[in-house]
Amino acid sequence: MRQLRRNRAAMLALGVIVLIVTACLLAPFYAHVIAHENPFASNITGTIRLNGKTVNVLQANTQGLGYGVTPIGPTWHFSNYFLGADDQGRDVFARLLYGGRSSLYIGASSAVICVAVAAIAGVAAGYFGGAVDWIVSRIFDIIWAFPVYLLAISLSVILETNGINFLFIHIEQGSLTIPILIIASVFIPYVGRPLRGIVLSLKEREFIQAAIGSGASDFHILRKEILPNVAPTIIVFFPLMVAFNMLTESALSFLGIGVQAPQASWGTIINDGLGLLYTRPLVGIMPGLMIVLTAGALNVLGDGFRDAFDPKAKLRGSI
């Protein structure tokens, strides 16, 4: 941890992540206390007070033949449509904060599930070998045979349409649990395979062989010898998987098969801004910028973890 704290880039990335997460968690406070807007309800006929004047949120189009309406642009007043409105008259900044809550929640939750399941499966396959290794490896091969986004899109189309009803598990369509489970599932082999390889190499080391020779139980060896040596790799994987999963969620939501209305995510807001790229480009640019900033910070933090907890340099029992 001292080495991690000396990494200025990693600490800066951690600060950026904390700032973004804190801002997104304060989304209800901003929307209801500061902006006094409902970012999920259409406000087509709404008006605001701007520089002492009453202004329509959706204004008459002044381009071309003058048909249709154009959302109000950024006011740069923190308490009043700071980034302007979308085509439904909703506050873009408030939706950006709420969208960040969904994107970060799905990315972090699916990363926890993905890394936990991959760690259990990878460690079990590498340590026990035999039939356990064969079954786990074949499951990894089946999932890995499909392109990630193609598999995620296929599962999303099926599950978002029908929900999940299996035995005692009942998840309604539109629930955030569905994209969490889908994204976690498709990335399990990408974490499980490297962990399996690490455990296979650990089994050949002298301190593991000594523990086996001394009659130690499998549980004792896994808890005392294997897990402490794979923990650094798991720590390194976690922020990277949060970034990957967040990007996957944004892609699915952009296509309309991830987060469902009335909820919002950065991907759905980018989709909302497609028709406004020439008139109100910030509607689509800002969530994209937030995705880039968050994913970049997570990757830099992951690199910092890798440098601080390099398992090759810190294997317990090494000479």
VEXDREN-2710 file (C-alpha; in Angstrom, 1 decimal):
% VEXDREN-2710
k/r/px/py/pz
1/MET/0.0/0.0/0.0
2/ARG/2.9/2.4/0.7
3/GLN/4.2/1.7/-2.9
4/LEU/0.7/2.3/-4.3
5/ARG/0.5/5.7/-2.4
6/ARG/3.8/6.7/-4.0
7/ASN/2.3/6.2/-7.4
8/ARG/1.1/9.7/-8.3
9/ALA/-0.8/8.7/-11.4
10/ALA/-2.7/6.0/-9.5
11/MET/-3.5/8.4/-6.7
12/LEU/-4.7/11.0/-9.2
13/ALA/-6.9/8.3/-10.9
14/LEU/-8.3/7.3/-7.5
15/GLY/-9.1/10.9/-6.8
16/VAL/-11.0/11.2/-10.2
17/ILE/-12.9/8.1/-9.5
18/VAL/-13.9/9.2/-6.0
19/LEU/-15.0/12.6/-7.4
20/ILE/-17.1/11.0/-10.1
21/VAL/-18.7/8.5/-7.7
22/THR/-19.5/11.2/-5.1
23/ALA/-21.1/13.5/-7.8
24/CYS/-23.2/10.7/-9.1
25/LEU/-24.3/9.7/-5.6
26/LEU/-25.5/13.3/-5.0
27/ALA/-27.7/13.1/-8.1
28/PRO/-31.0/13.1/-6.1
29/PHE/-29.8/16.1/-4.1
30/TYR/-28.9/18.0/-7.2
31/ALA/-32.1/17.2/-9.1
32/HIS/-34.6/17.8/-6.3
33/VAL/-33.0/20.4/-4.1
34/ILE/-30.8/22.5/-6.5
35/ALA/-32.3/22.1/-9.9
36/HIS/-35.9/21.3/-8.8
37/GLU/-36.3/19.1/-11.9
38/ASN/-37.5/15.5/-12.5
39/PRO/-34.9/14.2/-15.0
40/PHE/-37.1/11.2/-16.0
41/ALA/-40.3/13.0/-16.9
42/SER/-40.8/14.8/-20.2
43/ASN/-40.9/18.6/-19.9
44/ILE/-41.9/19.6/-23.5
45/THR/-44.0/22.6/-22.5
46/GLY/-41.8/23.7/-19.6
47/THR/-40.3/27.1/-19.1
48/ILE/-37.4/28.5/-17.0
49/ARG/-36.3/31.9/-15.7
50/LEU/-33.0/32.9/-17.5
51/ASN/-31.5/36.3/-17.0
52/GLY/-34.7/37.7/-15.7
53/LYS/-36.7/36.4/-18.7
54/THR/-39.1/33.4/-19.1
55/VAL/-37.7/31.0/-21.7
56/ASN/-39.2/27.9/-23.2
57/VAL/-37.2/24.7/-22.6
58/LEU/-38.0/23.6/-26.1
59/GLN/-37.6/26.6/-28.5
60/ALA/-38.8/27.0/-32.1
61/ASN/-36.2/25.8/-34.6
62/THR/-34.5/28.6/-36.5
63/GLN/-32.5/26.5/-38.9
64/GLY/-33.6/25.4/-42.4
65/LEU/-37.4/25.6/-42.9
66/GLY/-37.9/26.3/-39.2
67/TYR/-39.8/23.0/-38.5
68/GLY/-39.7/21.4/-35.1
69/VAL/-38.1/22.6/-31.9
70/THR/-34.6/22.8/-30.5
71/PRO/-33.9/22.1/-26.8
72/ILE/-32.4/25.0/-24.8
73/GLY/-28.6/25.0/-24.8
74/PRO/-26.3/25.1/-21.8
75/THR/-27.1/27.9/-19.4
76/TRP/-23.9/27.4/-17.4
77/HIS/-26.0/28.2/-14.3
78/PHE/-25.4/25.3/-11.9
79/SER/-29.0/25.5/-10.6
80/ASN/-30.8/25.7/-13.9
81/TYR/-30.2/23.4/-17.0
82/PHE/-26.4/23.6/-16.6
83/LEU/-25.8/21.5/-19.7
84/GLY/-29.1/22.4/-21.4
85/ALA/-32.0/20.1/-22.2
86/ASP/-32.6/17.0/-24.4
87/ASP/-35.3/16.5/-27.0
88/GLN/-37.8/15.7/-24.2
89/GLY/-37.0/18.9/-22.3
90/ARG/-35.2/17.0/-19.5
91/ASP/-32.2/18.4/-17.6
92/VAL/-29.1/16.9/-19.2
93/PHE/-26.8/17.5/-16.2
94/ALA/-29.3/15.8/-13.8
95/ARG/-29.7/12.9/-16.2
96/LEU/-25.9/12.7/-16.5
97/LEU/-25.5/12.2/-12.8
98/TYR/-28.3/9.7/-12.6
99/GLY/-26.9/7.9/-15.6
100/GLY/-23.5/7.7/-13.9
101/ARG/-25.2/6.0/-10.9
102/SER/-26.6/3.2/-13.2
103/SER/-23.4/2.8/-15.2
104/LEU/-21.1/2.7/-12.2
105/TYR/-23.5/0.4/-10.2
106/ILE/-23.7/-2.1/-13.1
107/GLY/-20.0/-1.9/-13.8
108/ALA/-19.0/-2.5/-10.2
109/SER/-21.6/-5.1/-9.3
110/SER/-21.0/-7.2/-12.4
111/ALA/-17.2/-6.9/-11.7
112/VAL/-17.7/-8.2/-8.2
113/ILE/-19.8/-11.2/-9.4
114/CYS/-17.4/-11.8/-12.4
115/VAL/-14.2/-11.8/-10.4
116/ALA/-15.7/-13.8/-7.5
117/VAL/-17.1/-16.6/-9.7
118/ALA/-14.0/-16.6/-11.9
119/ALA/-11.7/-16.8/-8.9
120/ILE/-13.6/-19.8/-7.4
121/ALA/-13.8/-21.6/-10.7
122/GLY/-10.2/-20.8/-11.8
123/VAL/-8.6/-21.7/-8.4
124/ALA/-10.7/-24.9/-8.2
125/ALA/-9.8/-26.0/-11.8
126/GLY/-6.1/-25.2/-11.3
127/TYR/-5.7/-26.9/-7.9
128/PHE/-7.9/-30.0/-8.1
129/GLY/-7.3/-30.7/-11.8
130/GLY/-8.9/-33.9/-13.3
131/ALA/-12.7/-33.8/-13.9
132/VAL/-13.1/-30.4/-12.2
133/ASP/-10.5/-28.8/-14.4
134/TRP/-12.0/-30.4/-17.6
135/ILE/-15.6/-29.3/-16.8
136/VAL/-14.5/-25.7/-15.9
137/SER/-12.2/-25.4/-18.9
138/ARG/-14.9/-26.6/-21.3
139/ILE/-17.4/-24.1/-19.8
140/PHE/-14.8/-21.3/-20.3
141/ASP/-14.2/-22.5/-23.9
142/ILE/-17.9/-22.4/-24.7
143/ILE/-18.3/-18.9/-23.4
144/TRP/-15.0/-17.8/-25.0
145/ALA/-16.1/-19.2/-28.4
146/PHE/-18.6/-16.3/-28.8
147/PRO/-17.5/-12.7/-29.4
148/VAL/-18.2/-10.8/-26.2
149/TYR/-20.6/-8.2/-27.5
150/LEU/-22.4/-10.7/-29.7
151/LEU/-23.1/-13.0/-26.8
152/ALA/-24.0/-10.1/-24.5
153/ILE/-26.4/-8.7/-27.1
154/SER/-28.0/-12.1/-27.7
155/LEU/-28.6/-12.7/-24.0
156/SER/-29.9/-9.2/-23.5
157/VAL/-32.5/-9.5/-26.3
158/ILE/-33.8/-12.7/-24.8
159/LEU/-33.7/-11.8/-21.1
160/GLU/-34.8/-8.2/-21.4
161/THR/-37.8/-9.3/-23.4
162/ASN/-38.9/-12.2/-21.1
163/GLY/-37.2/-11.5/-17.8
164/ILE/-35.7/-14.4/-15.7
165/ASN/-38.0/-17.0/-14.3
166/PHE/-36.0/-20.0/-13.1
167/LEU/-37.0/-22.1/-10.1
168/PHE/-37.2/-19.6/-7.2
169/ILE/-35.5/-16.8/-9.2
170/HIS/-37.8/-14.2/-10.6
171/ILE/-36.4/-11.1/-12.2
172/GLU/-38.7/-8.8/-14.1
173/GLN/-37.7/-7.3/-17.4
174/GLY/-36.1/-3.8/-17.1
175/SER/-34.4/-4.7/-13.8
176/LEU/-30.7/-3.6/-13.5
177/THR/-30.0/-7.1/-12.3
178/ILE/-30.4/-8.5/-15.8
179/PRO/-27.5/-6.5/-17.4
180/ILE/-25.4/-7.1/-14.3
181/LEU/-25.8/-10.9/-14.6
182/ILE/-25.3/-10.9/-18.4
183/ILE/-22.1/-8.7/-18.3
184/ALA/-20.7/-10.7/-15.4
185/SER/-21.2/-14.0/-17.2
186/VAL/-19.6/-13.1/-20.5
187/PHE/-16.4/-11.9/-18.9
188/ILE/-15.8/-14.8/-16.5
189/PRO/-13.4/-16.7/-18.7
190/TYR/-11.2/-13.6/-19.2
191/VAL/-10.5/-13.6/-15.4
192/GLY/-10.8/-17.3/-14.7
193/ARG/-8.3/-18.6/-17.2
194/PRO/-5.3/-16.5/-16.0
195/LEU/-6.1/-17.4/-12.4
196/ARG/-6.2/-21.1/-13.4
197/GLY/-2.8/-20.7/-15.0
198/ILE/-1.3/-19.0/-11.9
199/VAL/-2.6/-21.8/-9.6
200/LEU/-1.2/-24.5/-11.9
201/SER/2.2/-22.9/-11.7
202/LEU/1.9/-22.5/-7.9
203/LYS/1.2/-26.2/-7.5
204/GLU/4.7/-27.0/-8.7
205/ARG/6.5/-24.7/-6.2
206/GLU/8.4/-26.1/-3.3
207/PHE/6.3/-24.6/-0.5
208/ILE/3.1/-26.0/-2.0
209/GLN/4.6/-29.4/-2.4
210/ALA/6.0/-29.2/1.2
211/ALA/2.5/-28.4/2.5
212/ILE/1.0/-31.3/0.6
213/GLY/3.8/-33.6/1.8
214/SER/3.2/-32.6/5.4
215/GLY/-0.4/-33.8/5.2
216/ALA/-2.1/-30.4/5.2
217/SER/-5.7/-30.5/4.0
218/ASP/-6.8/-29.0/0.7
219/PHE/-8.8/-26.3/2.5
220/HIS/-5.7/-25.4/4.5
221/ILE/-3.5/-25.2/1.4
222/LEU/-6.1/-23.2/-0.5
223/ARG/-6.6/-20.7/2.4
224/LYS/-3.0/-20.4/3.6
225/GLU/-0.9/-20.9/0.4
226/ILE/-2.9/-20.5/-2.8
227/LEU/-5.3/-17.6/-2.1
228/PRO/-2.7/-15.2/-0.6
229/ASN/-0.7/-15.7/-3.8
230/VAL/-3.6/-15.2/-6.3
231/ALA/-5.1/-12.3/-4.3
232/PRO/-2.8/-9.6/-5.9
233/THR/-3.9/-10.8/-9.3
234/ILE/-7.6/-10.6/-8.3
235/ILE/-7.0/-7.1/-6.9
236/VAL/-5.4/-6.0/-10.2
237/PHE/-8.3/-7.5/-12.2
238/PHE/-11.1/-5.8/-10.3
239/PRO/-10.7/-2.1/-11.4
240/LEU/-10.0/-3.3/-15.0
241/MET/-13.2/-5.4/-15.0
242/VAL/-15.2/-2.5/-13.7
243/ALA/-14.0/-0.4/-16.7
244/PHE/-14.7/-3.2/-19.2
245/ASN/-18.1/-4.0/-17.8
246/MET/-19.0/-0.3/-17.7
247/LEU/-18.1/0.0/-21.4
248/THR/-20.1/-3.1/-22.2
249/GLU/-23.1/-1.8/-20.3
250/SER/-22.9/1.6/-22.2
251/ALA/-22.7/-0.2/-25.5
252/LEU/-25.8/-2.4/-24.7
253/SER/-27.7/0.6/-23.4
254/PHE/-26.8/2.6/-26.5
255/LEU/-28.3/-0.2/-28.6
256/GLY/-31.5/-0.1/-26.4
257/ILE/-31.0/-3.5/-24.8
258/GLY/-29.2/-2.6/-21.6
259/VAL/-30.7/-0.1/-19.1
260/GLN/-34.4/0.4/-19.9
261/ALA/-36.5/3.5/-19.5
262/PRO/-37.4/5.3/-17.3
263/GLN/-33.9/4.6/-15.9
264/ALA/-30.9/6.2/-17.6
265/SER/-27.3/5.4/-18.1
266/TRP/-24.5/7.1/-19.9
267/GLY/-25.1/4.8/-22.9
268/THR/-28.8/5.7/-23.1
269/ILE/-28.0/9.4/-22.9
270/ILE/-25.6/9.1/-25.8
271/ASN/-28.4/7.5/-27.7
272/ASP/-30.7/10.4/-26.7
273/GLY/-28.2/12.8/-28.1
274/LEU/-27.8/11.2/-31.5
275/GLY/-30.5/13.4/-33.1
276/LEU/-29.1/16.5/-31.5
277/LEU/-25.5/16.2/-32.6
278/TYR/-25.7/19.3/-34.9
279/THR/-27.8/21.5/-32.6
280/ARG/-27.0/20.4/-29.0
281/PRO/-23.9/18.2/-29.3
282/LEU/-23.2/18.3/-25.5
283/VAL/-26.1/16.0/-24.9
284/GLY/-24.1/13.2/-26.6
285/ILE/-20.6/14.4/-25.9
286/MET/-20.8/14.7/-22.1
287/PRO/-21.8/11.1/-21.3
288/GLY/-19.2/9.9/-23.7
289/LEU/-16.6/12.1/-22.1
290/MET/-17.6/10.7/-18.6
291/ILE/-17.2/7.2/-19.9
292/VAL/-13.7/7.9/-21.3
293/LEU/-12.7/9.7/-18.1
294/THR/-14.0/7.0/-15.8
295/ALA/-12.6/4.1/-17.8
296/GLY/-9.3/5.8/-18.2
297/ALA/-9.0/6.4/-14.5
298/LEU/-9.9/2.8/-13.7
299/ASN/-7.3/1.5/-16.1
300/VAL/-4.6/3.8/-14.6
301/LEU/-5.6/2.6/-11.1
302/GLY/-5.4/-1.0/-12.3
303/ASP/-1.9/-0.4/-13.6
304/GLY/-1.0/1.1/-10.2
305/PHE/-2.3/-2.0/-8.4
306/ARG/-0.3/-4.2/-10.8
307/ASP/2.9/-2.3/-10.0
308/ALA/2.2/-2.4/-6.3
309/PHE/1.0/-6.0/-6.0
310/ASP/3.0/-7.8/-8.7
311/PRO/2.5/-11.5/-7.9
312/LYS/5.6/-12.5/-9.8
313/ALA/7.8/-10.4/-7.5
314/LYS/5.9/-11.1/-4.3
315/LEU/5.1/-14.8/-4.3
316/ARG/5.1/-16.1/-0.8
317/GLY/7.6/-18.9/-0.2
318/SER/9.9/-17.8/-3.0
319/ILE/13.7/-17.7/-2.4
END
